[in-house]
Amino acid sequence: MRVRSGREFGLLWSAYAVSTYGTWIAFGAFPLIAVRVLDSSAFAVSLLEAAGPAVAAVVAVSLGPWVEHRAKRPVMITMDLIRFAATASVPVAYVLGVLSYGQLLVVAVVSQTAGITFTAASGAYLKYLVRGDQLLVANGRLEGTSWVATAAGPPLGGALMGLLGPVVTVVADALSYLLSALGVLRIRGGDVAAPREGATGLRGSDLLGGWRLIIRDRVLRGLFLNSVLVGGLIMATLPLLSVLLLGRYHVPAWQYGLAFGVPALGGFVGARLSARLVARYGRYRVLTVSGRLRSFFPLGLAFVHPGVTGLLVVIVVEALLITCMGVFNPVHATERLRRTPADRTARVISAWSASSRLLQAALMVVWGALATLIGPLAAITASGVLLLATPLLLPGRAQMSGPAAAVPARDVGASSG
């Protein structure tokens, strides 16, 4: 099945792919630089990992309404250039011998804020660029690309770090944003910007507009609560699983990377199957079945134990989980775009992303404390048990069959570019 937007979607897809690969190649580079170059403490590294997404989420919320009233391609290009400049400052400072922990923290906040803003703008532009009946195919391709990058990027980045040090992967990440900006720049044709109503200044109500729209729509509300809770509970266990495997069970680093790299290919398979499954079984059935399964499989991590068989448990559980996520995520993303008015897409995606990152940061802290009290494996099991209840938040069949957003994407603030 082909996306009929042709060259324009291809360029947007390529820009997304190159920046995503860059991000995953540099995965873990900042903590490694903080430890090996700056001799930072464990608390400082944890702060670097948690504060960046949390502060970025808060800042990015205010940018959602700003993005809505501007043409989306210039916003995406600007955010890519900001990420390029911020990330490139790290290797420059390293070469000059002036790199500091404070700079790493600022770069983490700036690059992640720009990343959330880019995602909001690209989501709104995707709805404008791609026909409604092709959105699921487009989202499936973006999702599949993400999972392949997840599988290939960290091993490649690890090899580069081993040969040339962690700073070289930051250079690759910075260049990926520059290439992404050039790709978006090559897109031709129209653009989309929501018209301003009344006063031109940013009002307090604008900041809450994304959450208000989510709460008022029963389907969006259910998808939102389900997705942020599932994502938060899953992400909260990743540091604990690292401690368990690398610390207590003494799994070699290459086996640990393999345990998370190989299952990511299941996400690619799931994303490629997503549109075909919807065509055969319908949106509601695919969304609910894959959503329930992705909440069920993490409980299998309760059976992780030392040795090869314990590692196989991780690989099998992660492969099943990620395959279900690969199926679920494109349907979820398409339903979100389908039910969001075109002139509110940017602020909805900004509010959604900000909420997800804030909850993930909070639950990582909570689960870290819980693991201190009851142990990592028990804390991972507790997360799996709680995940079993999250499918109750998914919307029902009657709600899913209701009307989508009534405003056609190309009729809202479209302008020639």
JOTA-V311841 format. One record per helix or strand. SS is the DSSP state (helix for helix, strand for strand). FROM is the first residue (numbers start at 1). TO is the last residue. If there is no record, write none. Layout:
ss->(SS | SS)
from->(FROM | FROM)
to->(TO | TO)
//
This chain:
ss->(helix | helix | helix | helix | helix | helix | helix | strand | helix | helix | helix | helix | helix | helix | helix | helix | helix | helix | strand)
from->(7 | 29 | 42 | 72 | 101 | 132 | 167 | 191 | 204 | 218 | 253 | 283 | 308 | 342 | 376 | 390 | 397 | 409 | 414)
to->(25 | 36 | 68 | 96 | 129 | 164 | 185 | 192 | 216 | 248 | 281 | 303 | 339 | 374 | 387 | 393 | 400 | 411 | 415)
//
